[in-house]
Amino acid sequence: MKRAVLIAAGVTCLAPAPLAAATPASSGPNVYIVDNAFIRGVQRPTVTVHRGETVTWHWRSRQSHSVSTRSGPERFATGTRNRGSFHHRFIEPGTYRIECSLHAPGMKMTVRVKR
């Protein structure tokens, strides 16, 4: 484990260094973006969450992709990228059709939000 050295009022303390991007932004489902597919056990997954839960997408691709709402009660979209992660907290119940704007209509998935 990496440690950061903190110096306060002439006292040296050892504290754990923050883990950048190691802890997901949410406790909800994770979806992985690989070359031309959204994956969560299977390609084109259907993810079911409760109202207020967050879904996190993780880029694991050499190609660039995006995450955007094709249809659903709320609209959101990421920019095109090939690394990092994105999370969205779903507030409005309903069915969301999600796609990569660069690879639609084949690269798609569904998020169902329960009350």
C-alpha positions in Angstrom: 0.0 0.0 0.0 1.3 3.4 -0.9 1.6 5.9 2.0 1.6 9.7 1.9 3.7 11.6 4.4 1.8 14.4 6.1 3.6 17.1 8.1 1.6 19.2 10.5 3.0 21.4 13.2 6.4 19.8 13.0 5.0 16.2 13.5 5.4 13.6 10.8 2.4 11.3 10.3 2.0 8.4 8.0 -1.5 8.1 6.4 -2.8 5.9 3.6 -2.6 7.7 0.2 -6.0 8.1 -1.5 -6.8 5.4 -4.0 -7.5 7.3 -7.2 -10.3 5.6 -9.2 -9.9 2.3 -7.2 -13.2 2.8 -5.4 -16.2 3.2 -7.6 -18.2 6.4 -7.3 -21.3 4.3 -6.4 -22.3 1.0 -5.0 -24.6 0.3 -7.9 -23.9 -1.9 -11.0 -20.8 -1.6 -13.1 -20.8 -2.0 -16.9 -17.6 -2.4 -18.9 -17.1 -0.8 -22.3 -14.9 -3.0 -24.4 -14.4 -2.9 -28.2 -17.9 -2.3 -29.6 -19.8 -3.7 -26.7 -21.4 -2.9 -23.3 -20.7 -5.9 -21.0 -22.2 -6.9 -17.7 -22.0 -10.7 -17.9 -23.3 -10.6 -21.5 -23.2 -8.2 -24.4 -26.1 -5.7 -24.6 -27.1 -6.2 -21.0 -30.3 -5.2 -19.3 -29.4 -3.7 -15.9 -32.2 -3.2 -13.3 -31.7 -0.7 -10.5 -33.9 1.0 -8.0 -34.7 4.7 -8.1 -31.7 6.7 -6.8 -29.1 4.1 -7.6 -26.1 4.8 -9.7 -24.7 2.8 -12.7 -21.0 3.2 -13.5 -19.5 2.6 -16.9 -15.8 1.8 -17.2 -13.9 2.2 -20.4 -11.7 -0.9 -21.2 -11.3 -0.3 -24.9 -8.7 0.8 -27.4 -11.4 2.4 -29.5 -13.3 5.5 -28.5 -16.9 5.2 -27.3 -19.6 7.2 -25.6 -22.6 6.5 -23.4 -25.8 8.3 -24.3 -29.5 8.0 -23.8 -31.4 7.1 -27.0 -34.7 7.1 -25.1 -35.9 7.3 -21.5 -37.3 9.7 -18.9 -33.9 11.4 -18.4 -31.3 12.4 -20.9 -27.5 12.2 -20.4 -24.5 11.7 -22.6 -20.7 11.5 -22.2 -18.2 12.8 -24.6 -16.3 10.4 -26.8 -13.3 8.8 -25.0 -11.4 5.5 -24.6 -10.5 5.5 -20.9 -11.9 6.4 -17.5 -15.3 5.9 -16.1 -18.7 7.7 -15.9 -21.5 7.3 -13.5 -25.1 8.4 -13.6 -27.6 8.4 -10.7 -31.1 7.4 -12.0 -33.9 9.4 -10.4 -36.8 8.9 -12.8 -38.3 5.4 -13.0 -38.7 3.9 -16.4 -36.8 2.2 -19.2 -33.7 3.8 -20.6 -32.2 2.7 -24.0 -28.4 3.4 -23.9 -26.1 3.4 -26.8 -22.6 4.4 -28.0 -23.3 7.2 -30.5 -20.3 6.1 -32.6 -21.3 2.5 -32.9 -25.2 2.6 -32.8 -27.4 0.8 -33.4 -25.3 -2.4 -32.6 -23.7 -1.1 -29.4 -26.6 -0.7 -27.0 -28.0 -1.7 -23.7 -31.0 -1.2 -21.4 -31.3 0.2 -17.9 -34.6 -0.4 -16.1 -35.3 1.8 -13.1 -37.8 0.6 -10.5 -39.7 2.9 -8.1 
